Amino acid sequence: MIRKFAVALAVFSLAACSGSDAGSDGASETPTEDIATTETPLATETADLHEIQIPAAIRGRWGLVPADCTTTRGDAKGLLVIDAVTLKFYESVGTLDVVKEVRESRVLASFNFTGEGMNWTRDEELDLRNDGKELIRTEHGSDAMPEPLHYTRCP
């Protein structure tokens, strides 16, 4: 229900913004250039849902242990690879669905996962620490891991 409302609100907002106004100078009251770099939380209703991505500072290769970053045998079970819209694990992939909160160094979002013949949805919180060298991943919701996982950025 909330997701349908957010999508409807975003579509309505985009439709309202695309109309022509003879008295308008074309300037937007809310600059969209600052969406990805702001340090204040943004609700998905205030931005184009297709423009929201995982912040660039969080993207990259992350390991639970050093060997996850260096193994050449394909057994890096703790390796997490993050790009603009996916979380890639050893046996599963999570695709960004709904961003609930975003900052330059933190994102809270819902992801649709697939892996080992199963599909599920999970809220994930990704939080950078230690000048971008450490990533704390916390799952939220039913069946979530009870404790956050601590990753180190791969060289």
N, C-alpha and C positions, 0 to 999 in steps of 0.2 A: 504494500500500500504506500509506504513512504517513498519507495523507489519510483513508483508510478507518478506520485505527486512531484518528485524532483524532476523527472523527465518532462512532465507536462509543463512545469514552471519554466524549465530551461527552454523548451520549444516556444512557449508563449513569449518569453523574454526575447528570444532571437527574432521572432516574428515582429514584435513591437519595435525592436531596434532597426529592422530592415526597412521600415516605412520611411517615406520621404516627408520632410518637414520644410516648407518654404522659408521659414524664419531661422532655420538651424544653420550653423556654420560648419557642420560636419564633425565638430569636436565631441568626443565622448565624455560624459561626466565621470565615468569610472574607467581609468586606464587599465587595459588588459595586459599591458607589457609586464606589469609587476606581479602577476599571479604566481609564477613559479619561484620568485625570489623573495617574497614577503615572509616575514617571521611571525605573522599572525595567522591563526587558523582561518581557513576559508571553507565555507559550506559549498557543496556542489551546486546549490541553487544559484550562486553568484557568478558562475563561470560556465563557459561552454564545456559540457561533459566530455567532448571529444578532444579537448585541448589539455585536460588534466592527465598528467603522467607521474610516474615515480620520479622524484627530484634527481637531477643529474649527479649530485654529490653522493647519493646512495647507490648508484649503479656501479656494477663491477663484479669482481670475483671475491668471494668471502669463504673462509674456511673455519670449521670448528676447531681443528687442530692443524699444525703446520703441514703435515703430510697431505692434507686435502688440497693444498695449493701446488704441491710439487710432484705428486705421484704421476707416473707415466703408464701405469698398469690399468687405468680405468676404474680403480676401486676407491675413488674419492667420495665416500658416502656422506661426508659432512660438507661437501662443496655446495655453495649456493651462488648461482649466477643471476644477477639482477640486470635487466635492461629497462627500457622506458615503460613497458607494460607487462612484463612477466617475471616470475620467480621460478628459476629452474633448479630443481633438486636432483639427486641421484636417480630416483624412480618416479618423480612426479613433476608436473608443471602447473603453476598457478597463473592465471591470466587476470589482469586487473579488471574489476567489474565496476564498483562504485567507490569513489574516493570520499571519505567522510571528513578527513582533516588533512591538510598538507602545509608543510613549512619547508624551508630550504634543506633542513637536516632531519626531517621527520615526516612520516606519512602513516595515516591510519586508513585502511581501505579494505574492502571486501574483494576476495579473489575467488574465481572459479577454478578448482583443481581437477586434474585428471592424472591417473596413474594406476598401474597394475589392474586395469580393467574397471576402475571405480571412478566416480565423479562425486565431488563434494564442494561446499562453499565454506570459507573460513575468513574471519576478520583477522588481519595481520597488522601489527604495528612495527614499523621499522624506524629505529632511532639511532642516529650517529652519535658517537662519543669520542673522546680522546683525539680531537682534531681530525676526525674522519678516519681514524685507524681502526676503530671498533664499531661494530654494529650489534645492537640489541634487537632481537626479533622476539616479539611477544604475540602469542595467539590469543584470541578472545572468542568466547562462545562455548557452546556445548562441545564436549570432547576435545577441548583445547588442552595443550600441554600445561601442567600446573606452574612451571617455572619458565622464565625467558631463556633463550639461547644466546650465548655470546660468541660472535664471530670476529675474526681478525681479517683485515683486508689483505688479499693476496698480492705479492710483489709483482 
